[in-house]
Amino acid sequence: MNPKTGILLKLTAMLAFTVMSACVKGLNGAIPVGEVVFCRGFFALIPLCLWFIASSERITVPATKNIGSLLAGSSAGLGGMFFGFLALAYLPLVNVTVLSYTTPLFTIMLAALLLGEKVRIYRWSAVLTGFIGVFITLSPKLVFDAASGPAQIDSVAMIGTALALTGALCAAFSSIAVRHLNSIEKPSRIVLIYTLTGVVAGLATLGFGWKMPDFHQFLLLAGGGLAGGIGQIAMTLSLRHAQASLLAPFDYTTMIWAIALGYLFMAEVPTGATIIGALTVIAAGLFAMWRENRLAKQAVREPTASAVR
């Protein structure tokens, strides 16, 4: 393993994923989301296929017993992409990025509800703190009147927030599925199945009416897909060079890229509430990661200690 290489690859992946989101944001909702999802998967296949050829990576048919898990995980990931892309039509890039940080918080909740994992007060506190951060991010969109309560609500922002949080919830389902799949399937095959699922699902929306993109829109669609594919490759390779626990905190570098790209290409300037809310959500996520890593180390030490006795 080479941790420095792993970190560099993870940073590359985060930049690539933010570029993908920026490309989708640049479409301003002018292209149907099903068409965007199709192009995301279709153009991502170009770098993925080149990677498979260059690395002599063998892609075989997955074992029958794993197909159900692959389809469930890829469907959840597709939902995360679908709702996330929709949210970009309603919210600034940086706000959607901040709301995506609730994915590990949703993962904690789902692990407790679906997998029966014991989640103690520390991690529940992280979840609560994270959603307080979401509220802080939204606070400029709520105008309060001391006498009558909320006097005005930005409905566009609320719709975008609901879509982004739904996408984060879907991504959490996908995260739990990938956690299981990583122990039984090759990462390259998981990436390919997830990408092909997006292509097929996006193509299925053709009957609902697609729009012929102009040249600028085509460049954004192609650029978003290529960036997404490069991000998937870099993410997969990063895990070959460094442990996931070391790489996880670098997920939050997307905040830096989102602010930079939003400002440079869309004239978006994050509000103070957005920054404070983002830092709150990030702190909650980092604490949850730290707590999970600590519990994992304790779980490893305890059987070892028992064996020594």
C-alpha positions as CSV (number, residue, x, y, z in Angstrom):
1,M,0.0,0.0,0.0
2,N,1.0,3.6,-0.6
3,P,-1.1,6.0,1.5
4,K,0.1,9.1,-0.3
5,T,-0.9,7.7,-3.7
6,G,-4.3,6.6,-2.2
7,I,-4.9,10.1,-0.9
8,L,-4.0,11.7,-4.2
9,L,-6.3,9.4,-6.0
10,K,-9.1,10.1,-3.6
11,L,-8.7,13.9,-4.0
12,T,-8.8,13.3,-7.8
13,A,-12.0,11.3,-7.4
14,M,-13.6,14.1,-5.3
15,L,-12.6,16.7,-7.9
16,A,-14.0,14.6,-10.7
17,F,-17.3,14.0,-9.0
18,T,-17.7,17.7,-8.3
19,V,-16.9,18.5,-11.9
20,M,-19.6,16.0,-12.9
21,S,-22.1,17.8,-10.6
22,A,-21.1,21.2,-11.9
23,C,-21.7,20.0,-15.5
24,V,-25.2,18.8,-14.5
25,K,-25.8,22.1,-12.7
26,G,-24.7,24.0,-15.9
27,L,-27.6,22.4,-17.8
28,N,-30.0,24.4,-15.6
29,G,-32.7,21.7,-15.8
30,A,-33.0,22.1,-19.6
31,I,-32.4,18.4,-20.3
32,P,-34.7,15.7,-18.8
33,V,-33.1,14.0,-15.9
34,G,-33.5,10.5,-17.4
35,E,-31.5,11.7,-20.4
36,V,-28.8,13.2,-18.1
37,V,-28.6,9.9,-16.2
38,F,-28.2,8.0,-19.5
39,C,-25.4,10.3,-20.7
40,R,-23.7,10.1,-17.3
41,G,-23.5,6.3,-17.6
42,F,-22.9,6.1,-21.3
43,F,-19.9,8.5,-21.4
44,A,-18.5,7.1,-18.2
45,L,-18.1,3.8,-20.0
46,I,-15.4,5.3,-22.2
47,P,-12.8,5.8,-19.4
48,L,-14.0,2.6,-17.7
49,C,-13.4,0.5,-20.8
50,L,-10.0,2.1,-21.4
51,W,-9.1,1.3,-17.8
52,F,-10.2,-2.3,-18.2
53,I,-8.1,-2.6,-21.4
54,A,-5.0,-0.9,-20.0
55,S,-5.1,-2.8,-16.7
56,S,-6.0,-6.2,-18.4
57,E,-8.9,-6.3,-15.9
58,R,-11.0,-9.4,-16.5
59,I,-14.7,-8.7,-16.2
60,T,-16.7,-11.9,-15.8
61,V,-20.4,-12.5,-15.2
62,P,-21.2,-12.1,-11.5
63,A,-22.2,-15.2,-9.5
64,T,-25.9,-15.8,-9.6
65,K,-26.2,-15.5,-5.8
66,N,-24.7,-12.0,-6.0
67,I,-27.0,-10.6,-8.7
68,G,-29.8,-9.6,-6.3
69,S,-27.4,-7.6,-4.1
70,L,-25.8,-6.0,-7.1
71,L,-29.1,-4.9,-8.5
72,A,-30.4,-3.7,-5.2
73,G,-27.2,-1.7,-4.6
74,S,-27.1,-0.3,-8.1
75,S,-30.8,0.7,-8.0
76,A,-30.2,2.6,-4.7
77,G,-27.2,4.3,-6.2
78,L,-29.2,5.1,-9.3
79,G,-31.8,6.7,-7.0
80,G,-29.2,8.8,-5.3
81,M,-27.9,10.0,-8.7
82,F,-31.4,10.7,-10.0
83,F,-32.6,12.8,-7.0
84,G,-29.2,14.5,-6.7
85,F,-29.3,15.6,-10.3
86,L,-32.9,16.9,-9.9
87,A,-31.8,18.8,-6.8
88,L,-29.2,20.7,-8.8
89,A,-31.9,22.3,-10.8
90,Y,-33.3,23.9,-7.6
91,L,-30.3,24.6,-5.4
92,P,-26.7,26.1,-5.8
93,L,-24.0,23.5,-6.3
94,V,-22.5,24.0,-2.8
95,N,-25.9,23.5,-1.1
96,V,-26.4,20.2,-2.8
97,T,-22.9,19.2,-1.9
98,V,-23.5,20.1,1.8
99,L,-26.8,18.1,1.8
100,S,-25.0,15.1,0.3
101,Y,-22.9,15.0,3.4
102,T,-25.9,13.6,5.3
103,T,-25.3,10.2,3.5
104,P,-23.1,8.8,6.3
105,L,-25.6,10.0,8.9
106,F,-28.4,8.2,7.1
107,T,-26.2,5.2,6.9
108,I,-25.9,5.1,10.7
109,M,-29.7,5.2,10.9
110,L,-30.2,2.5,8.3
111,A,-27.6,0.3,9.9
112,A,-29.5,0.5,13.2
113,L,-32.9,-0.1,11.6
114,L,-32.1,-2.6,8.9
115,L,-29.0,-4.4,10.1
116,G,-29.7,-4.3,13.9
117,E,-26.3,-2.6,14.6
118,K,-26.0,-1.2,18.1
119,V,-25.8,2.6,17.7
120,R,-25.2,4.3,21.0
121,I,-25.7,7.9,22.2
122,Y,-22.4,9.2,20.6
123,R,-23.4,8.3,17.0
124,W,-27.0,9.3,17.5
125,S,-25.7,12.7,18.7
126,A,-23.7,13.0,15.5
127,V,-26.8,12.3,13.5
128,L,-28.8,15.0,15.4
129,T,-25.9,17.5,15.1
130,G,-25.7,16.8,11.3
131,F,-29.4,17.6,10.8
132,I,-29.1,20.7,12.9
133,G,-26.4,21.7,10.4
134,V,-28.9,21.1,7.5
135,F,-31.4,23.4,9.3
136,I,-28.7,26.1,9.6
137,T,-28.0,25.8,5.9
138,L,-31.7,26.3,5.2
139,S,-32.2,29.1,7.7
140,P,-31.9,32.0,5.2
141,K,-34.8,30.4,3.2
142,L,-37.0,30.7,6.3
143,V,-38.2,34.1,7.2
144,F,-39.5,34.1,10.8
145,D,-42.1,36.4,12.3
146,A,-42.0,36.6,16.1
147,A,-45.8,36.7,16.5
148,S,-47.0,34.2,13.9
149,G,-44.0,31.9,13.2
150,P,-42.6,31.3,9.7
151,A,-44.0,34.0,7.5
152,Q,-42.3,33.0,4.3
153,I,-40.8,29.8,3.0
154,D,-38.7,29.5,-0.2
155,S,-40.6,26.7,-1.8
156,V,-38.0,26.2,-4.5
157,A,-35.3,25.7,-1.9
158,M,-37.5,23.3,0.1
159,I,-38.2,21.2,-3.0
160,G,-34.4,21.1,-3.8
161,T,-33.6,20.2,-0.2
162,A,-36.2,17.4,-0.2
163,L,-34.7,16.0,-3.4
164,A,-31.1,16.3,-2.2
165,L,-31.9,14.5,1.1
166,T,-33.8,11.8,-0.7
167,G,-30.8,11.3,-2.9
168,A,-28.6,11.1,0.2
169,L,-30.9,8.5,1.7
170,C,-30.7,6.4,-1.5
171,A,-26.9,6.8,-1.4
172,A,-26.9,5.5,2.1
173,F,-28.8,2.4,1.0
174,S,-26.3,1.9,-1.7
175,S,-23.4,2.4,0.8
176,I,-24.7,-0.4,2.9
177,A,-25.1,-2.6,-0.2
178,V,-21.5,-1.9,-1.3
179,R,-20.2,-2.6,2.2
180,H,-21.6,-6.1,1.7
181,L,-20.6,-6.4,-1.9
182,N,-17.0,-5.5,-1.4
183,S,-16.5,-8.8,0.5
184,I,-17.9,-10.9,-2.3
185,E,-17.4,-9.1,-5.6
186,K,-14.5,-7.4,-7.4
187,P,-14.7,-3.5,-7.1
188,S,-14.3,-3.2,-10.9
189,R,-17.3,-5.4,-11.5
190,I,-19.4,-3.4,-9.0
191,V,-18.4,-0.2,-10.7
192,L,-19.4,-1.6,-14.2
193,I,-22.7,-3.0,-13.0
194,Y,-23.6,0.3,-11.3
195,T,-22.7,2.2,-14.5
196,L,-24.7,-0.1,-16.8
197,T,-27.7,0.2,-14.5
198,G,-27.7,3.9,-15.0
199,V,-27.4,3.5,-18.8
200,V,-30.3,1.1,-19.0
201,A,-32.5,3.0,-16.5
202,G,-31.8,6.3,-18.3
203,L,-32.6,4.8,-21.7
204,A,-35.9,3.5,-20.3
205,T,-37.0,7.1,-20.0
206,L,-36.7,7.7,-23.7
207,G,-40.4,7.3,-24.2
208,F,-41.1,10.2,-21.7
209,G,-39.5,12.6,-24.1
210,W,-35.9,13.5,-24.5
211,K,-34.5,16.8,-25.9
212,M,-31.9,17.1,-28.5
213,P,-29.1,19.0,-26.8
214,D,-27.3,21.9,-28.4
215,F,-23.5,21.9,-28.7
216,H,-23.0,23.5,-25.3
217,Q,-25.4,21.1,-23.6
218,F,-23.8,18.2,-25.3
219,L,-20.3,19.2,-24.0
220,L,-21.8,19.4,-20.5
221,L,-23.5,16.0,-20.8
222,A,-20.3,14.4,-22.2
223,G,-18.0,16.1,-19.7
224,G,-20.2,15.1,-16.8
225,G,-20.2,11.5,-17.9
226,L,-16.4,11.4,-18.5
227,A,-15.7,13.1,-15.1
228,G,-18.0,10.6,-13.4
229,G,-16.2,7.6,-15.0
230,I,-12.8,9.1,-14.1
231,G,-14.0,9.6,-10.5
232,Q,-15.1,6.0,-10.2
233,I,-11.8,4.7,-11.4
234,A,-9.8,7.0,-9.1
235,M,-12.0,6.0,-6.2
236,T,-11.5,2.3,-6.9
237,L,-7.8,2.7,-7.3
238,S,-7.5,4.8,-4.1
239,L,-8.8,1.9,-2.0
240,R,-6.0,-0.3,-3.4
241,H,-3.4,2.0,-1.9
242,A,-4.9,3.1,1.4
243,Q,-7.4,2.0,3.9
244,A,-11.0,3.3,3.7
245,S,-10.8,4.8,7.2
246,L,-7.8,7.0,6.1
247,L,-9.5,8.1,2.9
248,A,-13.0,8.8,4.2
249,P,-12.4,12.3,5.6
250,F,-11.2,13.5,2.2
251,D,-14.8,13.1,1.0
252,Y,-15.4,16.6,2.4
253,T,-12.9,18.2,0.0
254,T,-15.8,18.3,-2.4
255,M,-16.9,21.4,-0.4
256,I,-13.8,23.2,-1.6
257,W,-14.2,22.2,-5.2
258,A,-18.0,23.1,-5.1
259,I,-17.3,26.6,-3.8
260,A,-14.6,27.2,-6.3
261,L,-16.5,25.8,-9.4
262,G,-19.8,27.5,-8.3
263,Y,-18.1,30.8,-7.9
264,L,-16.0,30.6,-11.1
265,F,-18.6,29.3,-13.5
266,M,-22.0,30.1,-12.0
267,A,-21.3,33.2,-10.0
268,E,-22.6,31.4,-6.9
269,V,-21.4,32.8,-3.5
270,P,-22.2,30.7,-0.5
271,T,-23.9,32.4,2.4
272,G,-22.5,32.5,5.9
273,A,-25.3,30.2,7.0
274,T,-24.3,27.7,4.3
275,I,-20.7,27.7,5.5
276,I,-21.6,27.3,9.1
277,G,-24.2,24.6,8.3
278,A,-21.6,22.8,6.2
279,L,-19.0,22.9,8.9
280,T,-21.6,21.5,11.4
281,V,-22.5,18.6,9.1
282,I,-18.9,17.9,8.3
283,A,-18.0,17.9,12.0
284,A,-20.8,15.5,12.7
285,G,-19.7,13.2,9.9
286,L,-16.1,13.2,11.0
287,F,-17.1,12.4,14.5
288,A,-19.3,9.5,13.3
289,M,-16.4,8.1,11.3
290,W,-14.0,8.5,14.2
291,R,-16.4,6.7,16.5
292,E,-17.0,3.9,14.0
293,N,-13.3,3.3,13.5
294,R,-12.8,3.2,17.2
295,L,-15.5,0.7,17.7
296,A,-14.1,-1.4,14.9
297,K,-10.6,-1.4,16.5
298,Q,-12.2,-2.4,19.9
299,A,-14.0,-5.3,18.2
300,V,-10.7,-6.6,16.8
301,R,-8.9,-6.2,20.1
302,E,-11.5,-8.0,22.3
303,P,-11.4,-11.4,20.5
304,T,-7.6,-11.2,20.5
305,A,-7.5,-10.5,24.2
306,S,-9.9,-13.4,24.8
307,A,-7.7,-15.8,22.8
308,V,-4.7,-14.8,24.9
309,R,-6.5,-15.6,28.1
